[in-house]
Amino acid sequence: MPLVEVSGRKIYYETHGDASGTPLVLAMGLAGSCLGWHALQVPELSPHRRLILFDHRGVGESEDPGTPFTTADLADDLAALLEELGVDRVHLLGVFMGGMAAQEFALRHAARLERLVLVGCYARPDAKRRLLLEKWGAMAREGTSTEIFLRERLLWTLQDETLEQTDLIEAMAQSFSGAGALPMSPDLIARQCEACLEHDTLDRLHEISAPTLVLCGRNDQLTPPKFHRQLADEIPGGRLVTFQYGAHLVIAESAERFNENVLAFLSARS
């Protein structure tokens, strides 16, 4: 089991592929683990790039210090992990909370970053996002069942056409039913929500120096296109690609185009 010790606690990580060149780190979002990359990204990306996957603090086998944290703390966790692995520079792709941590990584550890890909995230939450994250945090702390919590998230992360696939939705709900199905505690989910609530890089985005690609689903309700346009506008030289098919989970709903855009961006000369 690949674990490294960082600041007195263990972090779980995986590597996939043996391609030369700068590795690509994939940072997962709220209430997710690195297993979420296995089906659709690892098989397509690993032949071209060495991939580094990891679980945030408290997720899966990564140990939880049990205290509140920020997206900057998550960025520092990643930097410490790379230090332990002896990896000097990476490309970094993050979704939602992972994308927020990736922004902080780009600001706090610029020397380690070659290219940045931001997916389904924001620089600063608006009132609606704040209300929603407060609701999710309260649901977690009040012991809402994992099945109900999953269905709540699916309503915000999948587009209507995907939700019409009732067999798929039922299978996803059942796969997360039962005790211990989620790879983290309800308290950790609540602290992740708090980290997303507190995230604010808007006034610092102009300091990001790495070439940046922002990927967005046209029908994203959790992080609508306005947030992605703002990221691309405020980051110097930022480039925005909007997928016509897909909502928040474009890594699944538009997986083929998503993977193609990522590989093309990482291979670009400028």
N, C-alpha and C positions, 0 to 999 in steps of 0.2 A: 504494500500500500504506500504510494508516494506521499510522504508528509515531510515538511521541513519546519523547523522551529523558528519562529519570528517573535521577538519581544517576549519570550518565555511561553509562547503558546504555539500549537501546531496548525499549519495551513495545508489543506489538501490540494494537490495539483495533478495534472496529467499533461503529457506531451504526446503529440501525434504527428507522424510524418517525419521524414529526415531530409527534406529539401534544404538546399543551402540558401544563404541569404538571411535577411533580417526576419526573426520569428514574428508571428502574429499572435497576440494575446487576445482572448475572447473573455469579456467580462459580462456576466449575466446580471439580470435585473432583480427587482423586488420579488421575494418569495420563490426564487428559482435557484437551481443548482447547475453545475457544469454539464450535467446529463442532458440538459436542454439543447446542447449543441450537437449531440451525438448523431442524431438521425439525419439531419439535413445539411449541416455545415461541415462536420469533420470529414465525411467521405469525399466531398467536392473540393474542399480547400486544402486538405492535408497533402495531396499529391504535388501541390504547388508551393506550399509554405509549411514550415515547421510550426505547429500550433502549440500554444501553451494555454491550457484551461485551468481554472482554479475555482475554489468555493470561497466566498466571502466569510468572514468571521462568523462562527456559529452555525454555518450551513453544512450539512452532511458531517464529514469527519473533521472539518476545521473547528478548532476549539473557540469557545465563546468566553470572553472575559467578563461578560455579564453586566457591562456598563453601557451607558449611552455612547453613541459614536456619530461622526459626521461623514459626509462623502469625502472630505479631505483625509480623514482617518483611513478610509478604505483605499484611497490613492496611496497613502504611505504604506499600508499593508502590502500592496502590489509591488511598490519599489523595494521593500525589504525582501519580498519573495524573490524578485529578480536578482537582488544582490546575493542571496543564498545560492541561487542556481548558477551564478556566474554569468548572467546575461547582461550585456552592457546596454544594448539598444533594441527597441521593439517597435513594431506597429501595434496599435491598440484599437480594438473595436469594443464598444460598450453599448448595451441597450438599457434604457430607462435608468434605474439606479446605477447600473454599471456604466452608462453613458455619462451620468453626473460625476461619478468617481473618475472617469476618464478625462473629463474637463479639468478636474483638480489635478490629476496626474500631469496633464499637459502644462499646467501653470506651475506646479511645485517641483516637477522632475523633468523639465524640458530637455535636459541633456540626454535623457534615456529614451526619448521619443522621436521616431522618424516620421511616421504618418499616423493620423488620427481619423477614426470613423465613428460618428455619433449616430445612434439609431433610437428613435422613439423617446426622446428626452427633452428637457428644457434647461434654460439657464436660471430661470426664476419662476416659481409657481404663481399662477394667478389665483383669484379668489375661489374659482370652481375647483381647481386642483387641490387647493388647501382644504376645502370642505370634504372632498372625496378621500384624501389621505387621512384626514382626521377620522372620518367614518371607518375606513379600513383598519386603522389602528385601534379604534374602539371595538370593532368586531373581533379582532384578534384577542384583545385583553378580556373581552366578555365571554370567550370560549365558544364562539361560533364554530359549527362543525366545518371540517375541511371541505366537504362536498358543497355546502352552501357558499363558503368563501370562494371556492373555485368557480362556481356558477356566477357569482358576483363579478369576478375578474373577467370571465369570458364575455360578459355583456359589454365590458369596456374595451376589450382587446381584440375581438374578432369582428369582422364585418358581417352585415346581415346575411349575405349569401352563404357564408360559412356556418352561421348559426342555424340555417335551414337544414343542415346536414345532421338531423337529430341522432342518427346512429353514432356519428362521430362524437357529438357532444355528450351523449350518454356514456360512451366508452371512456371519454376523458374524465367525466365526473366519477365514474365507478373506480377508475384507476387511482383516484386520490381519496377514496372513502376508507374509513377504518382508522384506528389509532395509529399514530406514527407515520401516516402516509406522506405527509410533507416532511422534507428533509431539514426541518428547523422547528423551533418552539414558537408558540403563539406570541410569547413575549418578544422574541427576536423580530418577528414580523412587525410588531408594533414599533420597535426601535428602528427598523428599516424605514417605516413610514415617517417617523420623526426625522430621520436623516434626510429623506427626500423633501420634507416640509422645510427644513432649514437650509437646503441647498440654494446658493445664490452666487453665481459667477458672472452675472450680466455685465457689471461694470468693469470686469477684468478680462472679458473675452478678447479684447483687442491685444492682449499680451500673449496670446497663443501664437507661437511661431511655426508650429508644424503644419504642413499641408493637411487640410481637413476636408473630409467628405461627410455630408449630412444626408442620411437616407430616411425617407418618410413615406408612409402609406397615405394615399389621398383621403381615405376614410377613417383615419385614426381619430378616435374620440377621446382617448386617454391623454394623448399629447398631439393635438391638432396641428396641421401644417403651419399655423402662425408661429409656433415655437421653433420649428425647424428653419423657417425663413429668417427668424431673428438670429439664430445661431450662425447660419451661413452669412448673413449680412454683417454681423459684428466681428466674426473671426476673419482676420486678414486673408484674403484669397480663398475663403471658404466656398465650397461648391455644393449645391443642393440638387439631389435627384429625388423626384417624387414618383412613386409607383402608382399607376392608375388602378391596379387591382391590389387590395390589401388594406388592412387597418393597422392597429398597433403591432400585431404579430407578423410583420412583413417577413421576418426570418423564416416563417412557415408558409404563409399564404402566397408569397411571391419569392419562394426560396431560390428558384433557378435564376431569375433576374437579379436577385439580391446577391447571390454568390458571384455572378458574372461581374457585377459592378464593383464589388470589393476587390476581386482579383485584378481587374483592369486598373483600378486606382492604385493598388500597391505596386503595379508594374510600370506605371507611368513615369516618364523621365522628369517631369516637373509638376 
